[in-house]
Amino acid sequence: MSVPQPNILWIVTTQWRAQACGYAGDPNARTPHLDRLAAASVNYAQAVTPHPFGPFARAAMLTGVPSPQNGVADYFDPLPAGAKTVAHRLREQGYATAFFGKWHLGRRDPQAPLVGEAHARTVVPPEARSGFEFWEGFESGFLLNDPWLHGTRVPQPMRFEGYQSDVLCARAGAWMKAEGGRRKAESPAAGSGSAQDKSHTRIDHTATSSPSSVIRRPGFCVLSLEAPHPPYDAPAAGVRARDPREIVLPANVPRGGEVEAKARRELAGYYAHLEATDAAIGRLLAADEFQDAIVVFTSVHGDMHGAHGLFRKGWPHEESVRVPLLVRGPRDEGRRVPDAGGRTAEDGSQTTAVGRRSDEAVSLVDLTAMTLAWASGVRPPASGTHALISMPSVVPFPQQCDRVWRGVRTPQRKLVVNADGSPWLFFDLEKDPGEQNNLMGNLESRAEIAALTGLIGSAV
């Protein structure tokens, strides 16, 4: 008897840096639900985004092809209509596919405001939804409360009351309950979500529910949350912002000036949104539909928050490029599917890992290949010794990185060069995790720099 394909859930946040989790040791982070998820997952502690800016990273993650090779070379470039994504490939493997939340890959007007209702109500037409059978979301707009959603069942944008993470988690959970395949027959439970969901504007899912006797397709769902992206002072589902004076800052944030003051102000709200979104994720994962699912938690990029005197993203530093990446396998011990690290049991069968740290060099661009392997019940491709990182173009917004760059990161070292190949940064991440000592001019590092330069290549 063949092993049924697992349901798969990607939870993708925005601007949640790898360091900002309780399980990662951040004293400011109150993330009990993610901490529990980490205890049952493979924690890819060296994971990076290939490009620390939204559209570039999202395109690479969905296609498995880095930017600009995937067609996204500029911040305002849409993902090309012909780009083949993980959704296309999983549909070929028999999956029902769905996307909920922030898209940020549609056609946008460079002259239009980035923030606000107009952007949030921009319609992403069906032909631009990159292979997802079911799509319900918004282009962007940075509205962390009362999001405007449109898509498969909502042709025109409709406002849904509530904290964005709560709304989207509830709706994604309802879709998986109605559409995701189950490994054993069971009667659908009454209701379509938590008590929190009942306060939101909803569209009934019962019309698509299937009786227990019908064998349904396995489900693949991408849940794309905008939090904890700015505005950091937006309400966070009743979670109060911290006292800025109590925020514990890392050593690489300059003290005694406006950089420190701004970092404290922003982080006070940032950690409130982390806590609120952690709670929404916790409610989602408590549902029965996700007990036997492969669950991925990550973010498209981080935020500098004053490190090295810098803010926002696009920079090659750890606060910008390192992202959380947790992968929890199905909880059914009798299920023989490969874990994210491809480990095998003594009898040769592939098993699910529980609560282990991996220091493999993994990037979000690898996530498509990993997911296709899980769906097929085979070992995911082996991770390499390094991950490539880059910014394909300059994004002309305040506080963002001021140059095009490319680089390579291993668990021990990071090398970054400018677009013309001239040197910029070289760090020993083992001895200097805060990247406070640039070794680019160190004569003793010349051989190592030369070897890493060969890994970067010539193209951004």
QUIKA-V397347 format. One record per pair of residues at least 6 apart in sequence whose ideal C-beta (glycine too) atoms are under 8 Angstrom apart, sorted by the first residue. I is the first residue (numbers start at 1). J is the second residue. D is the distance in whole Angstrom. If there is no record, write none. Layout:
I:J:D  I:J:D
//
This chain:
3:335:7  3:336:6  3:337:7  3:377:6  4:181:7  4:183:5  4:218:7  5:93:7  5:94:7  5:95:7  5:181:7  5:218:4  5:375:6  5:377:7  6:218:6  6:292:7  6:293:6  6:294:5  6:330:5  6:335:7  6:337:6  6:374:6  6:375:7  7:176:7  7:180:5  7:181:7  7:218:5  7:219:5  7:220:7  7:221:8  7:289:7  7:290:7  7:292:7  7:293:4  7:294:7  8:90:8  8:95:8  8:218:8  8:219:7  8:220:5  8:221:7  8:293:6  8:294:5  8:296:8  8:371:6  8:374:6  8:375:7  9:172:8  9:176:7  9:220:8  9:221:5  9:223:7  9:290:6  9:293:5  9:294:7  9:295:5  9:296:7  10:221:7  10:222:5  10:223:7  10:296:5  10:298:7  10:367:7  10:371:8  11:223:5  11:225:7  11:281:6  11:284:8  11:295:7  11:296:7  11:297:5  11:298:7  12:58:8  12:61:7  12:101:8  12:222:6  12:223:7  12:224:5  12:225:7  12:298:6  12:299:7  12:300:6  13:225:5  13:227:6  13:228:7  13:277:7  13:297:8  13:298:7  13:299:4  13:300:8  14:54:7  14:102:7  14:224:8  14:225:7  14:226:5  14:227:7  14:228:7  14:229:4  14:299:6  14:300:6  14:301:8  15:228:6  15:229:4  15:230:8  15:299:7  15:300:8  15:301:6  15:302:6  15:303:5  15:313:7  16:227:8  16:228:6  16:274:7  16:277:8  16:299:4  16:302:7  16:323:7  16:324:6  17:299:7  17:301:8  17:302:3  17:303:6  17:305:8  17:319:5  17:320:7  17:322:6  17:323:7  17:324:8  18:24:6  18:45:8  18:47:7  18:299:8  18:302:7  18:318:8  18:322:4  18:323:5  18:324:5  18:325:8  19:25:8  19:26:6  19:250:8  19:302:8  19:318:8  19:319:7  19:322:7  20:26:5  20:28:8  20:29:5  20:270:8  20:271:8  20:274:6  20:302:8  21:29:5  21:31:5  21:34:6  21:35:7  21:38:7  21:324:6  22:29:5  22:30:7  22:31:4  22:32:7  22:34:7  22:35:5  23:31:7  23:34:7  23:35:5  23:38:4  23:39:7  23:43:7  24:45:8  24:324:7  27:248:5  28:242:7  28:247:6  28:248:6  28:267:7  28:271:5  29:271:6  29:274:6  29:275:8  30:271:7  30:274:7  30:275:5  30:278:7  31:274:6  31:275:7  31:278:4  32:278:7  32:282:7  33:278:5  33:279:7  33:281:6  33:282:3  33:285:7  34:278:5  34:281:7  34:282:8  34:297:7  34:324:8  34:326:7  36:282:8  37:281:8  37:285:7  37:295:7  37:297:6  37:326:6  37:328:6  38:326:5  38:355:8  39:355:5  40:328:5  40:331:8  40:354:6  40:355:6  41:295:8  41:297:8  41:326:4  41:327:6  41:328:4  41:329:8  41:354:8  41:355:7  42:326:7  42:327:5  42:328:8  42:329:8  42:339:6  42:340:5  42:341:6  42:353:5  42:356:6  42:357:8  42:358:5  43:325:8  43:326:6  43:356:7  43:357:5  43:358:7  44:325:4  44:326:7  44:327:7  44:340:7  44:358:5  44:360:7  44:362:5  45:357:5  45:358:7  45:359:6  46:322:8  46:358:8  46:359:5  46:360:7  46:361:6  46:362:7  46:387:8  46:409:8  46:411:5  47:298:7  47:322:7  47:323:6  47:324:7  47:325:4  47:362:5  47:363:7  47:364:7  48:321:5  48:322:6  48:323:7  48:362:8  48:363:5  48:364:7  48:387:5  48:389:6  48:409:6  49:57:5  49:299:8  49:300:6  49:301:5  49:302:8  49:321:6  49:322:8  49:323:5  49:363:7  49:364:5  49:389:7  50:56:8  50:57:6  50:60:5  50:66:5  50:67:7  50:363:5  50:364:6  50:365:5  50:387:7  50:388:7  50:389:6  50:390:7  51:57:5  51:60:6  51:66:7  51:67:5  51:301:8  51:389:7  51:390:6  51:391:6  51:392:7  52:301:4  52:302:7  52:313:5  52:314:6  52:315:7  52:316:7  52:320:4  52:321:5  52:389:7  52:391:7  52:401:8  53:75:7  53:301:6  53:313:6  53:314:5  53:391:7  53:395:6  53:400:8  54:104:5  54:140:8  54:300:6  54:301:7  55:67:8  55:72:6  55:75:6  55:76:8  55:77:7  55:104:5  55:105:6  56:67:4  56:68:8  56:72:6  56:75:8  56:391:8  56:392:6  57:67:8  57:300:4  57:301:6  57:364:6  58:79:8  58:103:8  58:104:6  58:105:6  58:224:8  58:300:6  59:65:8  59:67:6  59:70:5  59:71:7  59:72:4  59:79:5  59:83:7  59:105:6  60:66:5  60:67:6  60:70:6  60:364:6  60:365:5  61:300:7  61:364:4  61:365:7  61:367:6  61:368:7  62:79:7  62:83:8  62:85:4  62:86:6  62:87:7  62:105:8  62:130:6  62:222:8  62:368:7  63:70:5  63:79:8  63:83:5  63:84:7  63:85:5  63:86:8  63:368:7  64:86:7  64:365:6  64:366:8  64:367:8  64:368:3  64:369:6  65:83:8  65:365:7  66:365:5  66:388:7  66:390:7  67:73:7  67:390:8  67:392:5  68:392:5  68:393:8  68:460:7  70:79:7  70:80:8  70:83:6  71:77:7  71:79:6  71:80:4  71:83:6  72:78:8  72:79:6  72:105:7  72:392:8  73:392:5  73:393:6  74:392:8  74:393:5  75:393:7  75:395:5  76:108:5  76:110:5  78:105:6  78:106:5  78:107:4  78:108:8  78:128:7  79:85:8  79:105:4  79:128:8  79:130:6  81:127:6  81:128:7  83:130:7  84:131:7  85:130:5  85:131:5  85:368:8  86:220:8  86:367:8  86:368:4  86:371:6  86:372:7  87:97:4  87:99:7  87:130:6  87:131:4  87:132:5  87:133:8  87:220:7  87:222:8  88:130:8  88:131:4  89:368:7  89:372:6  90:97:6  90:220:5  90:371:7  90:372:7  90:375:6  91:97:6  91:131:7  91:133:7  93:372:7  93:375:5  93:376:7  94:217:6  94:218:7  95:217:6  95:218:5  95:219:7  95:220:5  95:375:7  96:133:6  96:134:7  96:179:5  96:180:7  96:181:8  96:216:7  96:217:4  96:218:7  96:219:5  96:220:7  97:131:7  97:132:5  97:133:5  97:134:7  97:219:8  97:220:5  97:221:8  98:132:6  98:133:7  98:134:4  98:135:7  98:136:8  98:172:7  98:175:5  98:176:8  98:179:7  98:219:7  98:220:7  98:221:5  98:222:7  99:129:7  99:132:4  99:134:7  99:135:5  99:136:7  99:137:6  99:221:8  99:222:5  99:224:7  100:136:5  100:137:6  100:168:5  100:171:6  100:172:4  100:175:7  100:221:7  100:222:7  100:223:5  100:224:7  101:137:5  101:138:7  101:164:8  101:168:5  101:172:8  101:222:8  101:223:6  101:224:4  101:225:6  101:226:7  102:137:6  102:138:6  102:139:8  102:140:6  102:224:5  102:225:7  102:226:5  103:124:5  103:129:8  103:137:5  103:138:7  103:139:5  103:140:7  103:224:7  104:139:7  104:140:5  105:128:8  105:130:7  106:122:7  106:124:4  106:128:6  106:139:5  107:128:7  108:119:8  108:122:7  108:139:7  108:140:8  112:118:7  112:119:7  113:119:6  114:140:7  114:141:8  114:142:7  114:397:8  115:141:7  115:142:5  115:231:8  116:141:6  116:142:8  116:143:7  117:141:7  117:143:7  117:148:7  118:141:8  119:139:6  119:140:6  119:141:4  119:142:8  120:138:5  120:139:7  120:140:7  120:141:3  120:142:8  120:143:5  120:147:7  120:148:4  120:157:7  121:138:8  121:141:8  121:148:5  121:150:8  121:157:4  122:138:8  122:139:4  122:140:8  122:141:8  123:150:6  123:156:7  123:157:7  124:135:7  124:137:7  124:139:6  124:150:8  124:151:8  126:135:7  129:135:4  129:151:8  132:222:8  133:152:8  134:151:8  134:152:5  134:175:6  134:179:7  135:151:4  135:152:6  136:149:6  136:150:7  136:151:4  136:152:6  136:153:7  136:154:7  136:171:7  137:149:6  137:150:8  137:151:6  137:224:7  138:147:6  138:148:6  138:149:6  138:150:7  138:157:7  140:226:8  141:148:7  142:226:6  142:229:6  142:230:7  142:231:7  143:164:7  143:226:8  144:163:7  144:164:5  144:165:8  144:226:6  144:227:6  144:229:8  144:231:7  144:234:4  144:235:8  144:236:8  144:273:7  145:162:7  145:163:6  145:164:6  145:234:6  145:235:6  146:159:6  146:160:7  146:161:5  146:162:7  146:164:8  147:159:8  147:160:6  147:164:5  147:167:6  147:168:7  148:157:4  148:158:7  148:159:5  148:160:8  149:157:7  149:158:6  149:160:6  149:167:8  149:171:8  150:156:6  150:157:4  150:158:7  153:203:5  154:203:7  158:201:7  159:201:7  160:167:5  160:200:5  160:201:5  161:167:8  161:199:7  161:200:6  161:201:6  162:196:8  162:199:6  162:200:5  162:237:8  163:235:7  163:236:7  163:237:4  163:276:6  163:280:7  164:225:7  164:226:6  164:227:6  165:225:5  165:227:5  165:237:7  165:276:6  165:277:4  165:280:4  165:281:8  166:196:5  166:197:8  166:200:7  166:237:6  166:280:5  166:283:8  167:200:5  168:223:6  168:224:8  168:225:6  168:280:8  169:223:7  169:225:8  169:280:4  169:281:6  169:283:6  169:284:4  170:193:4  170:194:7  170:196:6  170:197:4  170:200:7  170:283:8  170:284:8  171:193:8  171:197:8  171:202:8  172:221:6  172:223:4  172:284:7  173:193:6  173:194:8  173:197:8  173:284:5  173:287:5  173:289:7  173:290:8  174:192:4  174:193:5  174:197:7  174:202:8  174:205:5  175:205:7  175:219:8  175:221:6  176:219:5  176:221:6  176:287:8  176:289:5  176:290:7  176:293:8  177:188:7  177:189:8  177:192:6  177:205:7  177:209:8  177:287:7  177:289:5  178:188:8  178:192:7  178:205:4  178:206:8  178:208:5  178:209:5  178:210:8  179:208:6  179:216:7  179:217:8  179:219:5  180:216:7  180:218:7  180:219:3  180:221:7  180:289:6  180:293:8  181:215:7  181:216:5  181:217:5  181:218:4  181:219:6  182:216:7  183:292:6  183:332:7  183:335:8  185:212:5  185:213:7  186:212:6  187:212:5  188:209:6  188:212:7  189:288:7  192:202:8  192:204:8  192:205:5  192:206:7  193:202:8  194:283:5  196:280:8  196:283:6  210:216:5  218:375:8  220:371:8  220:375:8  223:284:8  225:277:6  225:280:8  227:236:8  227:273:5  227:274:8  227:276:7  227:277:5  228:270:5  228:273:4  228:274:5  228:277:6  230:266:8  231:269:8  232:265:8  232:266:5  232:267:8  232:268:8  232:269:3  232:270:5  232:273:7  233:241:7  233:269:5  234:269:7  234:273:8  236:269:7  236:272:4  236:273:5  236:275:7  236:276:4  237:276:4  237:279:7  237:280:7  238:276:8  239:272:5  239:273:8  239:275:5  239:276:5  239:279:8  240:272:6  241:268:5  241:269:5  241:271:8  241:272:5  242:267:7  242:268:4  242:271:6  242:272:7  243:268:7  244:261:8  244:264:4  244:265:5  244:267:7  244:268:5  245:264:7  247:263:8  247:264:5  247:267:5  247:268:6  247:271:8  249:255:8  249:260:7  249:263:6  249:264:7  249:267:8  249:306:7  250:307:7  250:434:6  251:434:6  251:436:7  252:307:5  252:308:6  252:434:4  252:435:7  252:436:6  253:259:7  253:260:6  253:263:5  253:305:7  253:306:4  253:307:6  253:309:8  254:260:6  254:306:7  254:309:5  259:306:5  259:309:5  260:306:7  262:306:7  262:311:7  263:305:5  263:306:3  263:311:8  266:305:6  266:306:8  266:311:8  267:305:6  270:303:7  270:305:7  281:297:7  284:290:7  285:295:7  291:330:8  291:331:5  292:330:5  292:331:6  292:332:5  292:335:7  293:330:7  294:327:7  294:328:7  294:329:6  294:330:6  294:337:8  294:374:5  295:326:8  295:327:7  295:328:5  296:325:7  296:326:7  296:327:5  296:367:7  296:371:8  297:324:6  297:325:7  297:326:4  298:323:6  298:324:6  298:325:5  298:326:7  298:364:7  298:367:8  299:323:5  299:324:6  300:323:7  300:364:7  301:313:5  301:320:6  301:321:7  301:323:7  302:313:6  302:318:8  302:319:5  302:320:5  302:321:7  302:322:6  302:323:6  303:311:7  303:312:6  303:313:6  303:319:7  303:320:7  304:310:4  304:311:5  304:312:6  304:313:7  304:315:6  304:317:7  304:319:5  304:320:6  305:311:7  305:319:6  307:317:6  307:318:8  307:319:5  307:434:8  308:315:8  308:317:6  308:435:7  310:317:7  310:399:8  311:399:5  312:397:8  312:399:4  312:400:5  313:320:5  313:400:7  313:401:8  314:320:7  314:391:6  314:395:6  314:400:4  314:401:3  315:321:8  315:401:5  316:389:6  316:391:8  316:401:8  316:405:6  316:407:5  316:414:7  316:416:5  316:424:8  316:425:6  317:435:6  318:414:8  318:429:8  318:433:7  318:434:8  318:435:6  321:389:5  321:409:7  323:364:7  325:362:6  325:364:8  327:339:8  327:340:4  327:370:8  329:335:8  329:337:7  329:339:5  329:340:7  329:352:3  329:353:7  329:354:8  330:337:6  330:352:6  335:352:7  336:349:5  336:350:6  336:351:7  336:377:8  337:350:7  337:352:6  337:374:6  337:377:5  338:350:4  338:351:8  338:352:8  338:373:7  338:374:7  338:377:7  338:378:6  338:379:5  338:380:6  339:350:7  339:351:6  339:352:5  339:353:4  340:353:7  340:358:8  340:370:6  340:374:8  340:380:6  341:353:6  341:356:8  341:358:6  341:360:7  341:380:8  342:350:7  342:379:4  342:380:5  342:382:7  343:350:7  343:351:7  343:353:6  344:350:5  344:351:7  344:379:8  345:351:5  350:377:8  350:378:8  350:379:6  359:411:5  360:383:4  361:383:6  361:384:6  361:385:6  361:386:5  361:387:5  361:409:7  361:410:6  361:411:6  362:383:5  362:387:7  363:387:4  363:388:7  363:389:8  366:381:7  366:383:7  369:380:7  369:381:5  370:380:4  370:381:7  373:379:6  373:380:4  373:381:7  374:380:7  385:410:6  386:408:5  386:409:7  386:410:5  386:452:8  386:455:6  387:408:7  387:409:5  387:410:8  388:406:7  388:407:7  388:408:6  388:455:8  388:456:7  388:457:8  389:406:7  389:407:5  389:408:7  389:409:6  389:416:8  390:404:8  390:405:6  390:406:4  390:407:7  390:460:5  391:401:6  391:403:8  391:404:6  391:405:5  391:406:8  391:460:8  392:404:7  392:460:5  393:404:6  394:400:8  394:401:7  394:402:7  394:403:6  394:404:6  395:401:8  403:418:6  403:419:7  404:418:7  404:419:4  404:460:6  405:416:6  405:417:7  405:418:6  405:419:7  405:424:6  405:460:8  406:416:7  406:417:6  406:419:7  406:456:6  406:457:8  406:459:8  406:460:5  407:414:6  407:415:6  407:416:4  407:417:7  407:425:8  407:456:6  408:414:7  408:415:5  408:452:5  408:455:5  408:456:5  409:429:8  410:429:8  410:452:8  411:429:7  412:428:7  412:429:6  412:430:5  413:426:7  413:427:7  413:428:6  413:429:6  413:448:7  413:452:7  414:425:7  414:426:7  414:427:5  414:429:6  414:435:7  415:425:7  415:426:5  415:449:6  415:452:4  415:453:7  415:456:7  416:424:5  416:425:4  416:426:8  417:423:6  417:424:6  417:453:7  417:456:6  418:424:5  419:460:6  421:453:8  421:458:7  423:440:5  423:449:7  424:440:7  425:435:8  425:438:6  425:440:6  426:438:7  426:439:5  426:440:4  426:442:8  426:445:6  426:449:6  426:452:8  427:435:5  427:437:7  427:438:7  427:439:7  428:437:8  428:439:6  429:435:8  439:445:5  440:449:7
//
